[in-house]
Amino acid sequence: MDPPTYFIGITIAACVYVLYKVTESSVLDNIPGPSSTSFLLGNLGELMQNQAGLTEFSWQETYGDVVKFKASFGINRFLISDPKALQHILQTSGYRWVKFQERKEFSRMTSGRGLLWADEDAHKRQRKVMLPGFGTPEAKNFLPLFLSCAASMSQRWSDIISSEKDQSHVFNIPEWASRATLDAIGQAAFDYNFGATDDHENELGKAYQNMFVNAFGSPSKTSLVMLELLQFLPLSLMEFLNDNNPSRRMAGIRKVTKVANGIAKELVSTKSEALLEGKGKKDIMSLLVKANAGENPKGQLSEDELISQMRVLILAGHETTSNTLAWLLYELVRNPELQRKLRAEIRAAEKVASLRGESELKIQDLEGMPLLGATIRETLRFHPVALHLFRTAKEDDVLPLSTPITTTHGEVLTEIPMPKGSRVVLSISAYNRNKKLFGEDAHVFNPYRWLEAGHVKKGNVSLGPFANLATFSGGNRSCIGWRFALIELQAFAVELLSNFEFSATSKTEKIRREAALAMVPTIEGEVENGAQLPLRVAFAPKGEE
Ligand code: HEM
């Protein structure tokens, strides 16, 4: 078929599909939700262009935990935050709900055909080889490394602050946190020092800087419609178009890919050689290369897949943690009393360690800090950096519900029939604000909820791997780095709060929760400047109790 015939064929097929979907009537049409104001965009503008979470919180309040809304061309889509329905899609159904094809493309472009991209058998095979690097003992072993990465950043800050007249300085937190967590992932995952904290011209640090905001922040109406159109294209054509798309956003992603691929290739070959010489190390990539070598040939990852896993780890394990840390510090400048209490808790733990004759905190010290643990949980609940998961039903299915819904025709549904091809948006942020689980004050940042008996309910569903939150997803595609993230967050929080006091700047009230694949802080009216959270940092008062 020549290209014009091919395109005409696709257009006709897309029109027939849209017509079929729009005229098809079912009980799904009667699920409550907002009305659409645009045929081309449906409600996608409200959902994807607003500040992160705002639209879905208001829909959740008005319509409940399953909301019908319109995607482009009048097609129904569902926003789901009901615990049982989420558990069914993420855990019970196995691989029967798959990622949207056009969204999977984001993963291929940013990290290749690795774990975030792979499906079913390929995903199972890749995950099996990855898992040995991510157990509890492996994560705990990284504490000294994380403390030392945090200490490098705090040394740089101390030097800068000491040279200031008023002994304080305004730092753009996401920029520094992103570099420090890149160094942490580099050393923990690959035993490789990217040197991004010390060198702000570092190639990889610069390439990843602001990739999320530049490539995925504030999508225009046109790009939302284009993204919706992509679902009608055959995969090969979609990949071709993305690989050759001349837009600034896509060119930026290709630049990151080039730099990261070069470094990843070199690392995979160094690790493989070290393993052959019997000099394998304990970093995650060495464990991965070792686990791969021990697999039967059918289960093994190819060199390309190994390279992709490295990019997956940088992508999934770097900006997620750094932005969570930025949101934590943001909350602490808004709650100075909480900041003070946390510092007192850290000081008490440091005293205990020093009575033991140790200058550095151990895992048991971190485990003995209830307020720090609660504050990190609350930050993960309140500011989940991954906001949405997008899934399509591969076959007809029935979604069970925790809370029955009443249709616009007055029918009460305790489960919802979902035909093959149904597309749903799983709302991590709305689930994390569920009042039945987290209390009537779910929309308030309140770490103490985790310390008060009965404030957080267990519910009838166990969803994510941590604290029954959806933040790390759940089931067979849940985050494999969550233990790693928790220890890294604790290490950075302890080091930074022990040494510094954080306070607001004139920009703090203008901070936006920018939905850019990962939720990053930006400043109202300055979104084009990328991730920004300027906070004033001074030395922490000594001897505070
Ligand atoms: C606060 C920090 C983090 C958050 C909120 C987070 C959240 C998530 C979420 C929601 C997913 C599911 C994505 C999807 O299905 O499309 C995921 C997957 C993943 N995460 Fe994390 N993550 C964090 C830190 C990390 C770290 C530190 C690592 C690695 C060191 C990591 C590695 C991964 C990998 C490899 C996957 C893909 C798992 C799979 O598809 O089987 N993450 N993460």
Boltz pocket constraint, residues with backbone or C-beta under 6 A from the ligand:
constraints:
  - pocket:
      binder: B
      contacts: [[A, 115], [A, 116], [A, 127], [A, 312], [A, 313], [A, 316], [A, 317], [A, 318], [A, 320], [A, 321], [A, 324], [A, 384], [A, 385], [A, 386], [A, 389], [A, 470], [A, 471], [A, 472], [A, 473], [A, 476], [A, 477], [A, 478], [A, 479], [A, 480], [A, 481], [A, 482], [A, 484], [A, 485]]
      max_distance: 6.0
